[in-house]
Amino acid sequence: MAAPKTITLSEPIQAHGEEVTELTFRGPTLGDLEEYELTTAGLSKGSTIIGLTSKLTGLPPSSIRKIEGRDLAKIQEVVTGFFDESLQTGET
């Protein structure tokens, strides 16, 4: 499985009663992706972004919804980066 990737949020959010300043994403499995739409441009729908971010970070969707919009590009880069990484290294 791909190594976890971490981003720093522009503004902290609350999750599980604690302040969260970073998101750590685990690599997605096909099961994780089964219910979400991905395009070559990245995550497409708002519900996809929230759901997949929640699934890969372990934080509740209600907390993910509070992330600043300016962090969207970082989130998309991390998620799509898991796929680019395997293509570049030849890992399967």
matplotlib code that plots the C-alpha trace (Angstrom):
import matplotlib.pyplot as plt

x = [0.0, 1.1, 2.8, 0.6, 0.7, 0.1, -1.0, -1.2, -4.6, -4.9, -7.1, -7.6, -10.8, -12.4, -12.7, -13.4, -13.3, -9.8, -8.2, -6.8, -4.1, -3.1, -4.7, -2.9, -4.2, -3.7, -3.5, -6.9, -8.0, -10.3, -13.0, -12.5, -12.9, -15.9, -18.5, -16.7, -16.2, -12.7, -11.7, -8.3, -8.6, -9.0, -12.0, -15.1, -18.1, -18.3, -19.8, -16.9, -14.3, -15.9, -16.6, -13.2, -11.3, -13.3, -12.6, -8.9, -8.2, -10.6, -12.2, -16.0, -17.6, -19.0, -15.4, -14.2, -17.0, -15.4, -12.1, -11.3, -12.0, -8.4, -7.2, -9.1, -6.1, -3.9, -6.5, -6.9, -3.2, -2.7, -5.5, -4.6, -0.9, -1.5, -2.3, 0.4, 3.0, 2.2, 2.3, 5.7, 7.3, 5.6, 4.1, 1.0]
y = [0.0, 3.5, 5.5, 8.0, 11.6, 14.7, 18.2, 21.2, 23.0, 26.7, 26.9, 24.3, 22.4, 20.5, 16.7, 14.2, 17.1, 18.1, 20.8, 19.4, 21.3, 18.5, 15.8, 12.5, 10.4, 6.7, 5.2, 4.3, 0.8, -0.1, -0.7, 3.0, 4.2, 2.0, 4.6, 7.8, 9.4, 10.3, 12.1, 12.7, 16.2, 14.8, 14.7, 16.0, 16.3, 18.0, 14.9, 12.8, 15.2, 15.1, 11.4, 10.2, 12.7, 11.4, 7.8, 8.2, 10.4, 8.8, 12.1, 12.6, 14.2, 17.0, 18.0, 17.7, 20.1, 22.8, 22.8, 26.0, 26.0, 27.1, 23.7, 21.9, 21.9, 20.3, 17.6, 16.8, 16.7, 14.2, 11.9, 11.9, 11.7, 8.2, 7.1, 9.2, 7.7, 4.1, 5.0, 6.6, 3.9, 1.0, -0.3, -2.3]
z = [0.0, -0.7, 2.0, 3.9, 2.8, 5.0, 4.2, 6.4, 6.5, 6.0, 9.1, 11.8, 12.0, 14.9, 14.7, 17.5, 20.0, 19.0, 16.9, 13.6, 11.7, 9.3, 7.3, 6.9, 4.0, 3.7, 0.2, -1.3, -2.1, -4.9, -2.3, -1.1, -4.7, -5.6, -4.6, -5.7, -9.1, -10.1, -13.3, -14.9, -13.5, -9.9, -7.6, -9.4, -7.1, -3.7, -2.2, -3.7, -2.2, 1.2, 1.3, 0.0, 2.2, 5.2, 4.3, 3.7, 6.8, 9.2, 10.1, 10.0, 7.0, 9.3, 10.1, 6.5, 5.4, 7.5, 5.6, 3.9, 0.1, -0.6, 0.6, -2.2, -4.6, -1.9, -1.2, -4.9, -5.4, -2.6, -3.8, -7.4, -6.4, -5.1, -8.7, -10.4, -8.0, -8.9, -12.6, -12.2, -10.1, -11.9, -8.6, -8.9]

ax = plt.figure().add_subplot(projection="3d")
ax.plot(x, y, z, "-o")
ax.set_aspect("equal")
plt.show()
